[in-house]
Amino acid sequence: HPNIVQIHDFQFSDTKEAGTIAYMVMDYVEGGTLANYIGATSRKGLFPPAADMVYLFHAISLALDYAHRRGMIHRDIKPANILLDKRNPKGKSMGEPILTDFGIARLQGAAAGNLTATILGTPRYVSPEQARGLPGDERTDLYSLGIILYEMMAGVTPFQGDNPIAIMMQHLYEMPRPPILLNPTIPPALSEVILQSIAKNPAERFPTASAMTVALAQALNVPVPAGLSTSQSMNGELDYNPLQPPGLAPGSDLSAAHLQASLPSPLTQLSEDYIQTSIITPVHRTPAPVSTAIPREGISITPLSPVAPLAPPEKPRRKLSGAFVAVIVCIIILVGIAASTAALLALQHQAGATATPNPTAVVVGHVAFTNGRGTFDQVEIDLQNIPAPPAGKTYYAWLDIVSDSGESAMPHWQLCTVQGVVHCLYPGDAQHSNLLQKNDRFLITEENAGVSLDIPNPIARLYYAELSHNGVATFEVKKCPSSSATNASNPCR
């Protein structure tokens, strides 16, 4: 494929220092990598034009779909593994994308050996299924490609941390911040495309890389590149059916028995790790005439129900006397009354002894601790649907240690709302203190404007986030419950 680097040879070399080294002989590509390009553009807030974005992802998606149709999974898609060939730029200054480094790739359905329990890939671009130690399938590569799309449009990757485990835990359990909050120039439709491409559940992602590129072009109002059929790319099964057994060309007959026998086990294991998985409907094809004893795909056969054997005649039952039945009914009624009375008394006692639980808190956004200098020394806030403060009032953000509410030097700063949106960055102090490690709670309060503050207003706490110290750096900001501030169950107290 013209967008996949050509491999000419594979050899082993014995060295005294490192022992046996395996290496591949590939074409020389003159130019930098996509990582260099992102560093010079998106990382500096200079986001590529829409036409350039579609050009890049068009070439990458063609190469990736080509490999996937042949059962090859890359498993390490990242900007550093995409070369930009300056010798054949095709009218674009950045060069032509060339996919390279299939060093940890494998054939789908092939035996993975010890690799199935090993986490492979680069942490910032690894998929949730790879983070679980699963081998993954073509949707693993599509997730990594979606991370690249997020990075190119937002300037940063969605998940960051001070160690690989922390980043992979975020891939598994953290929801990414909508990229439109980091780059307000992103169209809402493009933000939805990006978030779909990095869905936790593989079944919710795009079926092919070409489908992602078609959606990208449509969201950017750029013509779909020639060679990408909108209907085929969005359907996915017409280009490549992930349930198709290895060795069957598109259009081949798929029987239910053959499909069940040929389905690789990693796909089954993967679907079991998600609570909700979509059922992929196979393409219906007209099958060859077969025996009705073996149903085939595309044919609905209603088998005749076997005739049930005649039940033996029931033995005559002894009739119960009317008095006996009346006694039984009275006993049942008395037991029911006693049980109902006891339950009612217990509920009344419980209602008097415990407070009414707080309703489910409403999530209004996220607060993220960024790791700029090897420590979480900055705080980024992204909130939505926040009403403007009343006249003479303003909003303040606070970092609080719950176990030491009397601390006088609580980090705090003023917030501003623009059309119901709060987006700001707290740069931290001159010592670059670890703000996440030192604090347990994030608060937003309503305060008097122009007044010097030391502690948050105890009766005007509006929003909060409970912070943890297990490697997660992004937390949900919720609306404080309406219960009394003295209620021990109130997280804003």
matplotlib code that plots the C-alpha trace (Angstrom):
import matplotlib.pyplot as plt

x = [0.0, 1.4, 0.7, 2.4, 6.2, 7.7, 9.6, 12.3, 13.9, 13.9, 17.1, 18.9, 22.2, 24.4, 26.1, 28.3, 26.7, 23.0, 23.0, 20.7, 18.9, 16.0, 15.7, 13.7, 15.0, 12.5, 12.3, 14.0, 11.3, 12.6, 10.8, 9.6, 6.9, 3.3, 4.5, 6.9, 4.1, 1.7, 4.4, 4.9, 1.1, -1.6, 0.7, 1.2, -2.4, -1.9, -4.5, -4.2, -6.8, -9.8, -8.6, -5.2, -6.9, -9.0, -6.0, -4.0, -6.7, -7.7, -4.3, -3.9, -7.4, -6.8, -3.6, -5.2, -8.2, -6.0, -4.1, -7.3, -8.9, -5.9, -6.2, -3.3, -3.7, -1.0, -1.6, 0.8, -0.8, 0.7, 2.0, 5.6, 4.8, 3.3, 6.0, 5.4, 7.1, 8.5, 9.3, 5.7, 3.7, 0.7, 0.3, 0.5, 3.5, 3.5, 4.1, 2.3, 1.5, 3.2, 2.2, 5.2, 6.5, 4.5, 6.9, 4.2, 1.5, -0.1, -2.5, -6.1, -7.1, -3.6, -2.2, -0.9, 1.1, 2.4, 1.4, -2.3, -1.5, 1.0, 0.1, 1.4, 1.4, 2.1, 0.2, -1.2, -2.6, -3.4, -7.0, -9.0, -8.9, -5.1, -5.0, -6.9, -4.2, -6.5, -5.2, -7.8, -8.9, -9.1, -11.1, -8.1, -6.3, -9.3, -9.3, -5.6, -6.4, -9.2, -6.7, -4.5, -7.6, -8.3, -4.7, -4.6, -7.8, -7.4, -3.6, -3.2, -4.1, -7.2, -5.5, -2.3, -0.5, 2.9, 3.3, 2.0, -0.3, -2.1, -2.7, -4.0, -6.4, -7.8, -8.3, -10.3, -12.4, -12.2, -14.4, -12.4, -13.1, -15.0, -12.4, -14.6, -13.8, -10.1, -10.5, -13.8, -13.3, -14.2, -17.6, -20.0, -20.4, -16.6, -16.5, -19.0, -17.0, -13.9, -15.7, -17.2, -13.8, -12.5, -15.6, -14.7, -16.9, -15.4, -18.8, -19.6, -16.6, -16.6, -16.5, -13.6, -11.0, -12.6, -15.9, -14.1, -12.6, -16.0, -17.5, -14.6, -15.0, -18.7, -18.2, -15.7, -17.8, -15.1, -15.8, -15.4, -12.2, -12.5, -12.3, -14.2, -17.8, -20.0, -22.5, -19.8, -17.5, -20.3, -21.7, -18.4, -19.7, -19.6, -15.9, -14.9, -16.9, -15.1, -17.0, -15.7, -13.4, -9.8, -9.4, -12.9, -13.1, -16.0, -19.0, -18.2, -20.9, -21.0, -22.8, -23.7, -21.7, -18.6, -18.9, -19.1, -16.2, -13.9, -14.6, -11.4, -11.7, -10.2, -13.3, -15.6, -13.5, -13.5, -17.3, -17.7, -15.8, -18.4, -21.8, -23.5, -22.3, -24.0, -24.7, -23.1, -25.6, -23.9, -24.5, -27.4, -26.4, -28.4, -27.1, -26.7, -29.4, -28.7, -30.5, -33.1, -31.4, -28.7, -30.0, -27.9, -27.5, -30.2, -32.9, -35.6, -36.7, -39.3, -38.8, -41.9, -42.3, -42.3, -45.6, -45.5, -46.4, -49.8, -49.8, -50.9, -54.4, -54.4, -55.1, -58.3, -57.5, -58.9, -61.3, -60.6, -63.4, -64.7, -63.9, -60.2, -59.9, -61.4, -58.8, -55.9, -57.2, -57.5, -54.0, -52.6, -54.5, -53.2, -49.6, -49.9, -51.3, -48.5, -45.8, -47.2, -47.5, -43.9, -42.6, -44.5, -43.1, -39.6, -39.9, -41.2, -38.4, -35.8, -37.3, -37.1, -33.5, -31.9, -31.9, -33.4, -30.7, -29.5, -30.7, -28.3, -25.9, -26.1, -22.7, -21.9, -18.4, -14.9, -11.8, -8.5, -5.0, -2.4, 1.1, 3.2, 6.5, 6.5, 3.8, 0.1, 0.8, -2.0, -5.8, -8.0, -11.8, -14.4, -18.0, -21.3, -24.8, -23.5, -25.8, -24.2, -23.7, -26.1, -25.2, -22.4, -21.5, -18.7, -17.7, -14.6, -12.9, -11.2, -9.0, -9.8, -8.4, -11.6, -9.7, -8.4, -11.1, -9.4, -6.5, -6.0, -4.0, -6.5, -5.7, -8.5, -9.1, -11.9, -13.9, -15.8, -18.8, -19.2, -22.7, -23.0, -19.5, -16.6, -13.2, -10.1, -6.6, -5.2, -1.4, -0.5, 2.2, 5.8, 7.0, 4.9, 3.3, 1.4, -2.1, -3.8, -1.7, -2.3, -6.1, -9.2, -12.0, -12.7, -15.3, -17.0, -18.7, -20.6, -18.8, -19.2, -17.3, -14.2, -13.8, -10.6, -11.2, -9.5, -12.0, -15.1, -18.5, -20.1, -23.6, -23.0, -21.3, -22.7, -20.5, -18.0, -15.7, -14.3, -10.6, -8.8, -5.1, -5.1, -3.5, -6.7, -6.3, -9.8, -12.9, -16.6, -17.8, -21.3, -24.0, -24.1, -27.2, -30.0, -30.0, -28.9, -25.2, -25.1, -26.2, -23.3, -24.1, -23.6, -20.3, -20.2, -20.4]
y = [0.0, 3.5, 4.8, 1.8, 1.8, -1.0, -3.7, -5.4, -7.8, -9.1, -10.2, -11.0, -9.5, -10.8, -8.2, -8.5, -5.6, -6.4, -10.0, -10.9, -7.9, -8.3, -5.6, -4.8, -3.2, -0.6, 2.1, 5.4, 8.1, 11.7, 13.9, 14.1, 12.4, 13.4, 14.0, 16.7, 18.2, 18.3, 19.8, 22.6, 23.3, 22.0, 22.0, 25.7, 26.5, 26.6, 24.1, 22.7, 23.8, 21.6, 20.5, 19.4, 17.4, 15.5, 15.0, 13.5, 11.2, 10.1, 8.7, 7.1, 5.6, 4.0, 2.4, 1.2, -0.3, -2.0, -3.7, -4.6, -6.2, -8.5, -9.3, -7.3, -5.3, -2.6, -2.1, 0.9, 3.7, 7.0, 10.2, 9.0, 6.0, 8.1, 9.5, 12.5, 11.9, 15.2, 13.5, 13.1, 15.9, 15.8, 19.5, 19.6, 21.1, 18.6, 15.6, 12.4, 10.2, 6.9, 4.3, 2.5, 0.4, -2.8, -4.2, -5.4, -6.0, -9.4, -11.2, -11.1, -14.5, -15.8, -17.3, -14.5, -16.7, -14.7, -11.4, -11.8, -10.9, -8.2, -4.5, -3.3, 0.1, 3.6, 4.7, 8.0, 6.2, 2.8, 1.5, 0.4, -3.2, -3.1, -1.5, -4.6, -6.9, -8.1, -8.5, -6.3, -6.2, -3.5, -1.3, -1.0, 0.8, 3.0, 4.1, 5.1, 7.0, 8.8, 9.9, 11.4, 13.2, 14.6, 15.7, 17.5, 19.4, 20.1, 20.5, 17.8, 14.2, 13.5, 11.5, 12.5, 11.4, 11.1, 7.4, 4.9, 3.1, 6.3, 7.1, 3.6, 3.8, 7.0, 5.2, 2.6, 4.6, 8.4, 10.2, 12.5, 16.2, 17.4, 18.8, 21.8, 23.0, 23.1, 24.5, 26.6, 26.9, 23.2, 22.7, 20.7, 18.1, 17.5, 17.3, 14.5, 12.7, 12.8, 11.5, 8.7, 7.7, 7.2, 5.5, 3.1, 0.4, -0.8, -1.4, 2.3, 3.4, 3.8, 0.5, 1.5, 4.2, 5.4, 5.9, 8.1, 10.2, 10.5, 11.8, 14.1, 15.6, 16.1, 17.7, 20.1, 20.8, 19.6, 17.4, 13.7, 12.6, 10.6, 6.9, 7.1, 6.0, 7.5, 4.6, 1.9, 3.6, 4.3, 0.8, -0.9, -4.4, -3.7, -2.9, -5.3, -7.5, -8.0, -11.3, -12.6, -15.6, -15.4, -16.5, -15.6, -12.9, -10.4, -11.9, -15.4, -17.6, -17.4, -20.3, -20.2, -23.3, -21.9, -18.6, -20.1, -22.4, -19.7, -16.8, -15.9, -16.1, -12.6, -11.0, -13.0, -12.2, -8.5, -8.2, -9.8, -7.0, -4.4, -4.3, -3.1, -4.4, -3.9, -7.0, -6.8, -7.9, -9.9, -9.1, -11.1, -13.0, -15.5, -18.9, -22.0, -24.7, -26.6, -29.2, -27.7, -29.5, -26.8, -23.3, -20.7, -16.9, -14.9, -17.6, -17.6, -21.2, -22.0, -25.6, -27.6, -28.1, -31.8, -33.2, -33.4, -36.8, -37.1, -36.4, -39.3, -38.9, -37.0, -38.8, -37.7, -35.2, -35.3, -32.4, -30.2, -29.4, -25.8, -25.3, -26.3, -23.9, -21.1, -21.7, -21.6, -18.3, -16.7, -17.7, -16.2, -12.9, -12.6, -13.3, -10.6, -8.0, -8.7, -8.4, -5.2, -3.6, -4.6, -3.2, 0.1, 0.6, -0.2, 2.4, 5.0, 4.4, 4.6, 7.8, 9.4, 8.3, 9.0, 12.0, 12.0, 10.9, 13.5, 13.2, 12.3, 15.2, 17.0, 17.0, 20.4, 19.8, 18.7, 19.9, 18.6, 18.7, 19.1, 17.7, 20.5, 20.2, 16.6, 17.5, 18.4, 22.1, 23.6, 23.3, 23.5, 24.0, 23.3, 23.9, 24.3, 25.6, 27.9, 30.9, 34.3, 35.5, 38.1, 41.7, 42.5, 38.8, 36.7, 33.0, 31.7, 28.3, 26.7, 23.7, 22.3, 19.7, 18.1, 16.8, 20.2, 22.7, 25.3, 25.7, 29.5, 29.3, 27.6, 28.1, 30.1, 32.2, 34.2, 32.6, 34.3, 32.9, 33.6, 32.6, 29.9, 28.5, 28.5, 27.7, 28.9, 27.7, 28.2, 28.4, 27.4, 29.0, 29.9, 26.7, 24.5, 22.7, 19.5, 20.8, 17.4, 15.6, 18.3, 18.7, 16.5, 18.7, 21.3, 23.9, 26.8, 29.4, 32.7, 35.6, 39.3, 41.0, 43.1, 41.5, 39.9, 36.2, 33.6, 30.8, 29.8, 31.0, 28.1, 28.9, 29.8, 26.7, 25.9, 23.2, 20.6, 17.8, 15.0, 14.5, 11.2, 10.3, 7.0, 8.3, 9.9, 13.6, 14.5, 14.7, 15.5, 18.8, 18.4, 20.7, 20.9, 19.2, 21.5, 19.9, 21.9, 22.8, 21.1, 17.8, 15.4, 13.7, 17.0, 16.8, 20.6, 21.1]
z = [0.0, -0.9, 2.7, 4.5, 4.7, 2.5, 4.5, 2.5, 4.9, 8.5, 10.1, 13.4, 14.5, 17.3, 19.4, 22.4, 24.3, 23.7, 22.5, 19.6, 18.1, 15.6, 13.0, 9.8, 6.6, 5.4, 2.8, 3.7, 4.1, 3.9, 6.4, 10.0, 11.9, 12.6, 16.2, 15.0, 13.0, 16.0, 18.2, 15.7, 15.2, 17.6, 20.7, 20.1, 19.5, 15.7, 14.7, 11.1, 8.5, 7.9, 4.5, 5.9, 8.6, 6.2, 3.9, 6.7, 8.1, 4.6, 3.8, 7.3, 7.2, 3.8, 5.1, 8.3, 6.6, 4.1, 6.9, 8.8, 5.8, 5.7, 9.4, 10.5, 13.7, 14.3, 18.1, 18.4, 16.4, 17.5, 15.8, 16.1, 14.0, 11.1, 8.8, 6.6, 3.3, 1.9, -1.5, -2.3, -0.6, -3.0, -2.8, 1.1, 2.8, 5.6, 3.3, 2.6, 5.6, 5.7, 8.4, 9.9, 12.8, 12.7, 15.3, 17.7, 15.1, 14.8, 12.6, 13.9, 15.1, 15.3, 18.4, 20.6, 23.1, 26.1, 24.5, 25.5, 29.1, 28.3, 27.9, 24.6, 23.0, 24.1, 27.3, 26.0, 22.9, 24.3, 24.1, 27.2, 26.0, 25.7, 29.2, 30.4, 28.9, 26.1, 22.6, 21.0, 17.4, 14.6, 16.9, 19.1, 16.3, 15.7, 19.3, 19.0, 15.8, 17.7, 20.4, 17.6, 16.3, 19.8, 20.2, 16.8, 17.5, 21.3, 21.5, 24.2, 24.6, 26.7, 29.4, 31.2, 34.3, 36.0, 35.3, 32.7, 35.1, 36.0, 32.3, 31.5, 34.5, 33.0, 29.6, 31.5, 33.9, 33.2, 30.7, 28.4, 28.6, 25.5, 23.2, 22.4, 26.0, 25.2, 21.7, 21.4, 17.6, 17.2, 15.7, 18.0, 15.3, 15.3, 19.0, 18.8, 16.1, 18.3, 21.4, 19.4, 18.1, 21.7, 23.2, 26.0, 24.4, 21.1, 19.7, 20.0, 17.9, 14.1, 12.3, 10.0, 9.8, 6.6, 8.4, 10.9, 8.0, 6.3, 9.6, 10.1, 6.6, 7.1, 10.5, 9.0, 5.9, 3.7, 0.6, 1.3, -0.5, -3.7, -3.1, 0.2, -0.3, 2.4, 2.5, 2.5, 5.0, 7.4, 7.2, 7.7, 7.0, 3.2, 3.4, 6.1, 8.4, 11.8, 12.2, 8.9, 9.5, 8.2, 4.6, 3.4, 0.8, 0.9, -0.7, 0.4, 2.0, 5.7, 7.4, 11.0, 11.7, 9.9, 11.6, 15.1, 14.5, 13.0, 15.4, 17.3, 21.0, 21.9, 20.4, 22.7, 25.7, 24.9, 24.6, 28.0, 29.7, 28.8, 30.3, 27.1, 23.7, 20.4, 18.3, 15.0, 12.4, 9.6, 6.0, 4.6, 1.5, -0.6, 0.5, -1.6, -1.2, 1.9, 4.1, 6.3, 9.2, 9.3, 9.3, 7.4, 7.6, 6.0, 6.2, 8.8, 9.5, 12.1, 13.2, 14.0, 17.7, 18.7, 19.8, 23.6, 25.0, 26.5, 30.2, 32.4, 33.9, 37.2, 40.3, 42.0, 44.7, 48.1, 48.7, 51.7, 54.1, 54.1, 57.8, 57.3, 54.4, 56.4, 59.3, 56.8, 55.3, 58.7, 59.7, 56.4, 57.0, 60.6, 59.6, 56.8, 59.2, 61.8, 59.1, 57.7, 61.2, 62.0, 58.7, 59.2, 62.7, 61.5, 58.7, 61.1, 63.5, 60.7, 59.3, 62.7, 63.4, 60.0, 57.7, 54.2, 51.7, 49.3, 45.7, 42.9, 42.4, 39.0, 37.2, 35.7, 34.4, 35.3, 37.2, 36.0, 37.7, 35.0, 35.3, 33.8, 35.7, 37.0, 39.6, 39.6, 40.0, 37.9, 37.9, 34.8, 35.3, 32.6, 33.6, 31.7, 32.4, 35.2, 35.9, 36.1, 39.8, 41.2, 41.2, 43.6, 43.9, 42.2, 42.1, 43.8, 43.5, 46.5, 47.3, 50.7, 53.1, 54.5, 57.6, 58.4, 57.7, 59.8, 57.4, 56.8, 53.5, 51.3, 47.6, 46.0, 42.9, 41.2, 38.4, 35.6, 33.5, 29.8, 28.5, 31.2, 30.6, 33.0, 31.5, 33.3, 34.4, 37.8, 37.4, 40.9, 43.1, 42.5, 44.2, 41.8, 44.8, 44.1, 44.5, 44.1, 46.7, 49.4, 49.0, 49.4, 47.9, 45.3, 46.1, 44.3, 46.4, 45.9, 47.6, 47.9, 45.1, 46.0, 49.4, 50.7, 51.6, 53.7, 53.9, 51.8, 52.7, 54.7, 53.6, 49.9, 48.6, 45.2, 43.5, 44.6, 43.6, 45.8, 45.1, 45.3, 45.3, 43.3, 40.1, 38.6, 37.8, 36.4, 38.6, 38.1, 39.5, 41.0, 42.3, 46.1, 47.6, 48.8, 52.3, 55.4, 55.7, 59.1, 57.6, 58.0, 54.7, 52.8, 50.9, 50.7, 54.5]

ax = plt.figure().add_subplot(projection="3d")
ax.plot(x, y, z, "-o")
ax.set_aspect("equal")
plt.show()
